[in-house]
Amino acid sequence: MDGLARAALDRTVARGAALVRGLTISVGTLFVIVWHSWYADHPGRLVAPVAVFAWDAAFCVRSWRRGLGQRLFAADVLVAIGLAAFGGLLVPGDTVGDGSNWPFVAIVVSINTVGAVLPAAGWLPISLVTAGTYWAGSRAVGPGGPAPGVPGRSALTLVALCAVFAIAVTVQRRHADDADARLTAIADRRRSDAAVEARNRDRREQERLLHDTILNTLAGIAWGAAADGARGAVSARCAADVAELEGFLATEPARPVPLWAMLAQVIAQAADRGLDVTLIDGDRPRTGPTDGRGPGPRPWLVRADLAAAVTRAVGEALANVARHAGTTRAQVVARPNRADDPISPGGSEPAAGGTVTAGGTVTVTDAGRGFDQRLVAADRLGVRRSVVERMADAGGTGTVDSAPGHGTTVTLRWDR
């Protein structure tokens, strides 16, 4: 199967042949006009040029629209050989065998098409046969025929023109094949790189999930969360971890999912850990916030992979509030980028009443003790992997703004 560059070259050659064939009709018509007296003596002499010009017109339309098909090509070769054999009878005696008559022009154009389509093993014998036929047909006219040497020179000219055109097209075709080979190599490399990056993203997300779920739970147990009075909470946390991992395995990345409901679920889990979190619709003025436990102020659909990244990053930010901020209060503000410009990712339709937006912003803010990001140890992975890298892998950004005594703000953005 030809590549893009080869296909473009073949299309250009076919349309170029159509344009040149149109010029052939013009040249032939001019020849008939110049020698109108010869044709006027016997009007039947016009039948051949009219028929050939009609064929040329059909060739123009067919090759322009559908390229140089095999049947069209074969028929054109037969027409050219026929003109070579009998062309001397279709023109005045003074022009028999030379390169100025309309049959010779039509033959040259047809044989050049042969050179554009076939390799040397094909166009060379066809051009030689056609040239020999033209030479023999011109010499067979008899008295009043061509001057000595004229048919031979015309036959050599025909072969030479075909060779030049065929070589030029062959060189261009090799360049096109080289370009296609490079394009194929680039496409293969990109597919390979994309596959490797997809595996790496999946591995990184698995590591982040282990950190956000099982490792955090085990750390809580190590810090005494498994005391007799807290075993129920630990069991509930383990069940939530299992549900989170099962949801990761079952997620269809392109499927629209309700972000508000997922944020509310994350906030409810944070509340179970003792946090008082407020969820606010940042795109719509409100007299008061939601309680964080309902489905949210309105439906808001987001691609599943983005929604998972956002909600997990929010969950990690809230876990950091509980562990490090020295406060039990936090605020989550969510705002669609273009709530009035619904789109449908992957060609799917949004659920009834839902809006699939092209992007959004979610911020998690607390007024706790804050921290100096320059002093965070390199082995602390929560913010870097579970927030910043997670959002980057999903096609968004995650930033953290904090200073000692001024609280912390985590900002998550995405544009698709």
Contacts in CASP RR format, 6 or more apart in sequence:
PFRMAT RR
TARGET T0000
AUTHOR 0000-0000-0000
METHOD contacts of the structure
MODEL  1
MDGLARAALDRTVARGAALVRGLTISVGTLFVIVWHSWYADHPGRLVAPV
AVFAWDAAFCVRSWRRGLGQRLFAADVLVAIGLAAFGGLLVPGDTVGDGS
NWPFVAIVVSINTVGAVLPAAGWLPISLVTAGTYWAGSRAVGPGGPAPGV
PGRSALTLVALCAVFAIAVTVQRRHADDADARLTAIADRRRSDAAVEARN
RDRREQERLLHDTILNTLAGIAWGAAADGARGAVSARCAADVAELEGFLA
TEPARPVPLWAMLAQVIAQAADRGLDVTLIDGDRPRTGPTDGRGPGPRPW
LVRADLAAAVTRAVGEALANVARHAGTTRAQVVARPNRADDPISPGGSEP
AAGGTVTAGGTVTVTDAGRGFDQRLVAADRLGVRRSVVERMADAGGTGTV
DSAPGHGTTVTLRWDR
2 10 0 8 1.000
2 180 0 8 1.000
3 180 0 8 1.000
3 183 0 8 1.000
3 184 0 8 1.000
4 180 0 8 1.000
4 183 0 8 1.000
5 175 0 8 1.000
5 176 0 8 1.000
5 177 0 8 1.000
5 179 0 8 1.000
5 180 0 8 1.000
5 183 0 8 1.000
6 173 0 8 1.000
6 176 0 8 1.000
6 177 0 8 1.000
6 180 0 8 1.000
8 176 0 8 1.000
9 172 0 8 1.000
9 173 0 8 1.000
9 176 0 8 1.000
10 67 0 8 1.000
10 68 0 8 1.000
11 67 0 8 1.000
13 68 0 8 1.000
13 116 0 8 1.000
13 169 0 8 1.000
14 63 0 8 1.000
14 64 0 8 1.000
14 67 0 8 1.000
14 68 0 8 1.000
15 63 0 8 1.000
15 64 0 8 1.000
15 67 0 8 1.000
17 59 0 8 1.000
17 63 0 8 1.000
17 68 0 8 1.000
17 109 0 8 1.000
17 112 0 8 1.000
17 113 0 8 1.000
17 116 0 8 1.000
18 59 0 8 1.000
18 60 0 8 1.000
18 61 0 8 1.000
18 63 0 8 1.000
18 64 0 8 1.000
19 60 0 8 1.000
20 109 0 8 1.000
20 112 0 8 1.000
21 56 0 8 1.000
21 59 0 8 1.000
21 60 0 8 1.000
21 63 0 8 1.000
21 109 0 8 1.000
22 56 0 8 1.000
22 57 0 8 1.000
22 60 0 8 1.000
24 56 0 8 1.000
24 105 0 8 1.000
24 106 0 8 1.000
24 109 0 8 1.000
25 53 0 8 1.000
25 56 0 8 1.000
25 57 0 8 1.000
25 60 0 8 1.000
27 102 0 8 1.000
27 105 0 8 1.000
28 49 0 8 1.000
28 53 0 8 1.000
28 102 0 8 1.000
28 105 0 8 1.000
28 106 0 8 1.000
29 53 0 8 1.000
31 91 0 8 1.000
31 100 0 8 1.000
31 101 0 8 1.000
31 102 0 8 1.000
31 105 0 8 1.000
32 39 0 8 1.000
32 46 0 8 1.000
32 49 0 8 1.000
32 102 0 8 1.000
35 91 0 8 1.000
35 92 0 8 1.000
35 95 0 8 1.000
38 45 0 8 1.000
38 92 0 8 1.000
39 45 0 8 1.000
39 46 0 8 1.000
45 90 0 8 1.000
48 90 0 8 1.000
49 90 0 8 1.000
49 102 0 8 1.000
52 79 0 8 1.000
52 83 0 8 1.000
52 102 0 8 1.000
52 103 0 8 1.000
52 106 0 8 1.000
55 79 0 8 1.000
56 106 0 8 1.000
59 72 0 8 1.000
59 76 0 8 1.000
62 69 0 8 1.000
62 72 0 8 1.000
63 69 0 8 1.000
63 72 0 8 1.000
68 113 0 8 1.000
68 116 0 8 1.000
68 117 0 8 1.000
73 113 0 8 1.000
73 114 0 8 1.000
73 117 0 8 1.000
76 110 0 8 1.000
76 113 0 8 1.000
77 110 0 8 1.000
77 114 0 8 1.000
77 126 0 8 1.000
79 106 0 8 1.000
79 110 0 8 1.000
80 106 0 8 1.000
80 107 0 8 1.000
80 110 0 8 1.000
80 111 0 8 1.000
80 130 0 8 1.000
81 129 0 8 1.000
81 130 0 8 1.000
81 133 0 8 1.000
82 133 0 8 1.000
83 90 0 8 1.000
83 103 0 8 1.000
83 106 0 8 1.000
83 107 0 8 1.000
84 103 0 8 1.000
84 107 0 8 1.000
84 130 0 8 1.000
84 131 0 8 1.000
84 132 0 8 1.000
84 133 0 8 1.000
84 134 0 8 1.000
84 137 0 8 1.000
85 133 0 8 1.000
85 134 0 8 1.000
85 136 0 8 1.000
85 137 0 8 1.000
86 137 0 8 1.000
87 96 0 8 1.000
87 101 0 8 1.000
87 103 0 8 1.000
87 134 0 8 1.000
87 137 0 8 1.000
87 138 0 8 1.000
88 96 0 8 1.000
88 97 0 8 1.000
88 101 0 8 1.000
88 103 0 8 1.000
88 137 0 8 1.000
88 138 0 8 1.000
88 141 0 8 1.000
88 145 0 8 1.000
89 141 0 8 1.000
90 101 0 8 1.000
90 102 0 8 1.000
90 103 0 8 1.000
91 101 0 8 1.000
91 102 0 8 1.000
91 103 0 8 1.000
93 141 0 8 1.000
93 144 0 8 1.000
93 145 0 8 1.000
93 146 0 8 1.000
95 101 0 8 1.000
96 138 0 8 1.000
96 141 0 8 1.000
96 144 0 8 1.000
96 145 0 8 1.000
96 146 0 8 1.000
96 151 0 8 1.000
97 104 0 8 1.000
97 134 0 8 1.000
97 138 0 8 1.000
97 145 0 8 1.000
97 146 0 8 1.000
97 150 0 8 1.000
97 151 0 8 1.000
97 154 0 8 1.000
98 104 0 8 1.000
98 146 0 8 1.000
98 150 0 8 1.000
98 154 0 8 1.000
99 105 0 8 1.000
99 154 0 8 1.000
99 157 0 8 1.000
104 134 0 8 1.000
104 154 0 8 1.000
104 158 0 8 1.000
107 130 0 8 1.000
107 134 0 8 1.000
107 158 0 8 1.000
108 157 0 8 1.000
108 158 0 8 1.000
108 161 0 8 1.000
108 162 0 8 1.000
111 123 0 8 1.000
111 126 0 8 1.000
111 127 0 8 1.000
111 130 0 8 1.000
111 158 0 8 1.000
111 161 0 8 1.000
111 162 0 8 1.000
112 161 0 8 1.000
112 162 0 8 1.000
112 165 0 8 1.000
112 166 0 8 1.000
114 122 0 8 1.000
114 123 0 8 1.000
114 126 0 8 1.000
114 127 0 8 1.000
114 162 0 8 1.000
114 166 0 8 1.000
115 123 0 8 1.000
115 127 0 8 1.000
115 162 0 8 1.000
115 165 0 8 1.000
115 166 0 8 1.000
115 169 0 8 1.000
116 165 0 8 1.000
116 166 0 8 1.000
116 169 0 8 1.000
117 123 0 8 1.000
118 126 0 8 1.000
118 166 0 8 1.000
119 170 0 8 1.000
120 166 0 8 1.000
120 170 0 8 1.000
123 162 0 8 1.000
123 166 0 8 1.000
124 163 0 8 1.000
127 158 0 8 1.000
127 159 0 8 1.000
127 162 0 8 1.000
127 163 0 8 1.000
128 159 0 8 1.000
130 158 0 8 1.000
131 155 0 8 1.000
131 156 0 8 1.000
131 158 0 8 1.000
131 159 0 8 1.000
132 155 0 8 1.000
134 151 0 8 1.000
134 154 0 8 1.000
134 155 0 8 1.000
134 158 0 8 1.000
135 151 0 8 1.000
135 152 0 8 1.000
135 154 0 8 1.000
135 155 0 8 1.000
137 151 0 8 1.000
138 145 0 8 1.000
138 146 0 8 1.000
138 150 0 8 1.000
138 151 0 8 1.000
138 154 0 8 1.000
139 146 0 8 1.000
139 151 0 8 1.000
201 393 0 8 1.000
204 385 0 8 1.000
204 389 0 8 1.000
204 390 0 8 1.000
204 393 0 8 1.000
205 248 0 8 1.000
205 390 0 8 1.000
205 393 0 8 1.000
206 248 0 8 1.000
207 385 0 8 1.000
208 312 0 8 1.000
208 385 0 8 1.000
208 386 0 8 1.000
208 389 0 8 1.000
208 390 0 8 1.000
209 244 0 8 1.000
209 245 0 8 1.000
209 248 0 8 1.000
209 312 0 8 1.000
211 381 0 8 1.000
211 382 0 8 1.000
211 385 0 8 1.000
211 386 0 8 1.000
212 244 0 8 1.000
212 312 0 8 1.000
212 315 0 8 1.000
212 316 0 8 1.000
212 319 0 8 1.000
212 386 0 8 1.000
213 240 0 8 1.000
213 241 0 8 1.000
213 244 0 8 1.000
213 245 0 8 1.000
214 241 0 8 1.000
216 319 0 8 1.000
217 234 0 8 1.000
217 237 0 8 1.000
217 238 0 8 1.000
217 241 0 8 1.000
220 226 0 8 1.000
220 234 0 8 1.000
221 234 0 8 1.000
224 230 0 8 1.000
225 233 0 8 1.000
225 234 0 8 1.000
226 234 0 8 1.000
233 272 0 8 1.000
236 272 0 8 1.000
240 269 0 8 1.000
248 308 0 8 1.000
251 304 0 8 1.000
251 305 0 8 1.000
251 308 0 8 1.000
252 304 0 8 1.000
253 303 0 8 1.000
253 304 0 8 1.000
253 305 0 8 1.000
254 303 0 8 1.000
254 304 0 8 1.000
254 305 0 8 1.000
254 345 0 8 1.000
254 346 0 8 1.000
254 348 0 8 1.000
255 303 0 8 1.000
255 304 0 8 1.000
255 348 0 8 1.000
256 301 0 8 1.000
256 302 0 8 1.000
256 303 0 8 1.000
256 304 0 8 1.000
256 344 0 8 1.000
256 345 0 8 1.000
256 348 0 8 1.000
256 350 0 8 1.000
256 351 0 8 1.000
256 356 0 8 1.000
257 301 0 8 1.000
257 302 0 8 1.000
257 303 0 8 1.000
257 304 0 8 1.000
257 307 0 8 1.000
258 295 0 8 1.000
258 299 0 8 1.000
258 300 0 8 1.000
258 301 0 8 1.000
258 351 0 8 1.000
258 354 0 8 1.000
259 300 0 8 1.000
259 301 0 8 1.000
259 302 0 8 1.000
259 307 0 8 1.000
259 310 0 8 1.000
259 311 0 8 1.000
259 334 0 8 1.000
260 279 0 8 1.000
260 295 0 8 1.000
260 296 0 8 1.000
260 297 0 8 1.000
260 298 0 8 1.000
260 299 0 8 1.000
260 300 0 8 1.000
260 334 0 8 1.000
261 294 0 8 1.000
261 295 0 8 1.000
261 296 0 8 1.000
262 307 0 8 1.000
262 308 0 8 1.000
262 310 0 8 1.000
262 311 0 8 1.000
263 279 0 8 1.000
263 292 0 8 1.000
263 296 0 8 1.000
263 310 0 8 1.000
263 311 0 8 1.000
263 314 0 8 1.000
263 332 0 8 1.000
263 334 0 8 1.000
263 362 0 8 1.000
264 279 0 8 1.000
264 290 0 8 1.000
264 292 0 8 1.000
264 293 0 8 1.000
264 294 0 8 1.000
264 295 0 8 1.000
264 296 0 8 1.000
265 311 0 8 1.000
266 311 0 8 1.000
266 314 0 8 1.000
266 315 0 8 1.000
266 318 0 8 1.000
267 277 0 8 1.000
267 279 0 8 1.000
267 292 0 8 1.000
267 293 0 8 1.000
267 318 0 8 1.000
267 332 0 8 1.000
268 292 0 8 1.000
268 293 0 8 1.000
269 315 0 8 1.000
270 277 0 8 1.000
270 315 0 8 1.000
270 318 0 8 1.000
270 319 0 8 1.000
270 321 0 8 1.000
270 322 0 8 1.000
270 330 0 8 1.000
271 277 0 8 1.000
271 292 0 8 1.000
271 293 0 8 1.000
273 319 0 8 1.000
273 322 0 8 1.000
274 322 0 8 1.000
274 328 0 8 1.000
275 318 0 8 1.000
275 321 0 8 1.000
275 322 0 8 1.000
275 328 0 8 1.000
275 329 0 8 1.000
275 330 0 8 1.000
276 328 0 8 1.000
276 329 0 8 1.000
276 330 0 8 1.000
277 292 0 8 1.000
277 318 0 8 1.000
277 329 0 8 1.000
277 330 0 8 1.000
277 331 0 8 1.000
277 332 0 8 1.000
278 289 0 8 1.000
278 290 0 8 1.000
278 292 0 8 1.000
278 329 0 8 1.000
278 330 0 8 1.000
278 331 0 8 1.000
278 332 0 8 1.000
279 289 0 8 1.000
279 290 0 8 1.000
279 291 0 8 1.000
279 292 0 8 1.000
279 296 0 8 1.000
279 332 0 8 1.000
279 334 0 8 1.000
280 286 0 8 1.000
280 289 0 8 1.000
280 290 0 8 1.000
280 331 0 8 1.000
280 332 0 8 1.000
280 333 0 8 1.000
280 334 0 8 1.000
281 290 0 8 1.000
281 296 0 8 1.000
281 297 0 8 1.000
281 298 0 8 1.000
281 334 0 8 1.000
281 335 0 8 1.000
282 333 0 8 1.000
282 334 0 8 1.000
282 335 0 8 1.000
283 335 0 8 1.000
283 336 0 8 1.000
283 339 0 8 1.000
284 297 0 8 1.000
284 298 0 8 1.000
286 297 0 8 1.000
289 331 0 8 1.000
290 296 0 8 1.000
290 297 0 8 1.000
298 354 0 8 1.000
299 351 0 8 1.000
299 353 0 8 1.000
299 354 0 8 1.000
299 355 0 8 1.000
300 334 0 8 1.000
300 336 0 8 1.000
300 339 0 8 1.000
300 354 0 8 1.000
300 355 0 8 1.000
300 357 0 8 1.000
301 350 0 8 1.000
301 351 0 8 1.000
301 354 0 8 1.000
301 355 0 8 1.000
301 356 0 8 1.000
301 357 0 8 1.000
302 310 0 8 1.000
302 356 0 8 1.000
302 357 0 8 1.000
302 359 0 8 1.000
303 345 0 8 1.000
303 356 0 8 1.000
303 416 0 8 1.000
305 394 0 8 1.000
306 394 0 8 1.000
306 395 0 8 1.000
306 396 0 8 1.000
306 414 0 8 1.000
306 416 0 8 1.000
308 394 0 8 1.000
309 390 0 8 1.000
309 391 0 8 1.000
309 393 0 8 1.000
309 394 0 8 1.000
309 396 0 8 1.000
310 362 0 8 1.000
310 391 0 8 1.000
310 394 0 8 1.000
310 412 0 8 1.000
310 414 0 8 1.000
312 386 0 8 1.000
312 390 0 8 1.000
313 386 0 8 1.000
313 387 0 8 1.000
313 390 0 8 1.000
313 391 0 8 1.000
313 398 0 8 1.000
313 410 0 8 1.000
313 412 0 8 1.000
314 332 0 8 1.000
314 362 0 8 1.000
314 364 0 8 1.000
314 410 0 8 1.000
314 412 0 8 1.000
316 382 0 8 1.000
316 383 0 8 1.000
316 386 0 8 1.000
316 387 0 8 1.000
317 364 0 8 1.000
317 387 0 8 1.000
317 410 0 8 1.000
318 330 0 8 1.000
318 332 0 8 1.000
318 364 0 8 1.000
320 382 0 8 1.000
320 383 0 8 1.000
320 408 0 8 1.000
321 327 0 8 1.000
321 330 0 8 1.000
321 364 0 8 1.000
321 366 0 8 1.000
321 368 0 8 1.000
321 408 0 8 1.000
322 328 0 8 1.000
324 369 0 8 1.000
324 370 0 8 1.000
324 371 0 8 1.000
325 366 0 8 1.000
325 368 0 8 1.000
325 369 0 8 1.000
325 370 0 8 1.000
325 407 0 8 1.000
325 408 0 8 1.000
326 368 0 8 1.000
326 369 0 8 1.000
327 366 0 8 1.000
327 367 0 8 1.000
327 368 0 8 1.000
327 369 0 8 1.000
329 366 0 8 1.000
329 367 0 8 1.000
330 364 0 8 1.000
330 365 0 8 1.000
330 366 0 8 1.000
331 363 0 8 1.000
331 364 0 8 1.000
331 365 0 8 1.000
331 366 0 8 1.000
332 362 0 8 1.000
332 363 0 8 1.000
332 364 0 8 1.000
332 365 0 8 1.000
333 362 0 8 1.000
333 363 0 8 1.000
333 365 0 8 1.000
334 360 0 8 1.000
334 361 0 8 1.000
334 362 0 8 1.000
335 360 0 8 1.000
335 361 0 8 1.000
335 362 0 8 1.000
336 355 0 8 1.000
336 357 0 8 1.000
336 359 0 8 1.000
336 360 0 8 1.000
337 357 0 8 1.000
337 358 0 8 1.000
337 359 0 8 1.000
337 360 0 8 1.000
337 361 0 8 1.000
337 415 0 8 1.000
338 357 0 8 1.000
338 358 0 8 1.000
338 359 0 8 1.000
339 355 0 8 1.000
339 357 0 8 1.000
341 357 0 8 1.000
341 358 0 8 1.000
342 350 0 8 1.000
342 354 0 8 1.000
342 355 0 8 1.000
342 356 0 8 1.000
342 357 0 8 1.000
343 356 0 8 1.000
343 357 0 8 1.000
343 358 0 8 1.000
344 350 0 8 1.000
344 356 0 8 1.000
345 356 0 8 1.000
345 416 0 8 1.000
350 356 0 8 1.000
358 415 0 8 1.000
358 416 0 8 1.000
359 413 0 8 1.000
359 414 0 8 1.000
359 415 0 8 1.000
359 416 0 8 1.000
360 413 0 8 1.000
360 414 0 8 1.000
360 415 0 8 1.000
361 411 0 8 1.000
361 412 0 8 1.000
361 413 0 8 1.000
362 411 0 8 1.000
362 412 0 8 1.000
363 409 0 8 1.000
363 410 0 8 1.000
363 411 0 8 1.000
363 412 0 8 1.000
364 409 0 8 1.000
364 410 0 8 1.000
364 412 0 8 1.000
365 407 0 8 1.000
365 408 0 8 1.000
365 409 0 8 1.000
365 410 0 8 1.000
366 407 0 8 1.000
366 408 0 8 1.000
367 407 0 8 1.000
368 405 0 8 1.000
368 407 0 8 1.000
368 408 0 8 1.000
369 404 0 8 1.000
369 405 0 8 1.000
369 407 0 8 1.000
370 402 0 8 1.000
370 403 0 8 1.000
370 404 0 8 1.000
370 405 0 8 1.000
370 406 0 8 1.000
370 407 0 8 1.000
370 408 0 8 1.000
371 402 0 8 1.000
371 403 0 8 1.000
371 404 0 8 1.000
371 408 0 8 1.000
372 402 0 8 1.000
372 403 0 8 1.000
372 404 0 8 1.000
373 400 0 8 1.000
373 402 0 8 1.000
376 383 0 8 1.000
383 400 0 8 1.000
383 410 0 8 1.000
387 398 0 8 1.000
387 400 0 8 1.000
387 410 0 8 1.000
387 412 0 8 1.000
388 397 0 8 1.000
388 398 0 8 1.000
388 399 0 8 1.000
388 400 0 8 1.000
391 397 0 8 1.000
391 398 0 8 1.000
391 412 0 8 1.000
391 413 0 8 1.000
391 414 0 8 1.000
392 398 0 8 1.000
394 414 0 8 1.000
395 414 0 8 1.000
395 416 0 8 1.000
396 412 0 8 1.000
396 413 0 8 1.000
396 414 0 8 1.000
396 415 0 8 1.000
397 411 0 8 1.000
397 412 0 8 1.000
397 413 0 8 1.000
397 414 0 8 1.000
398 410 0 8 1.000
398 411 0 8 1.000
398 412 0 8 1.000
398 413 0 8 1.000
399 410 0 8 1.000
399 411 0 8 1.000
400 408 0 8 1.000
400 409 0 8 1.000
400 410 0 8 1.000
400 411 0 8 1.000
401 408 0 8 1.000
401 409 0 8 1.000
401 410 0 8 1.000
401 411 0 8 1.000
402 408 0 8 1.000
402 409 0 8 1.000
END
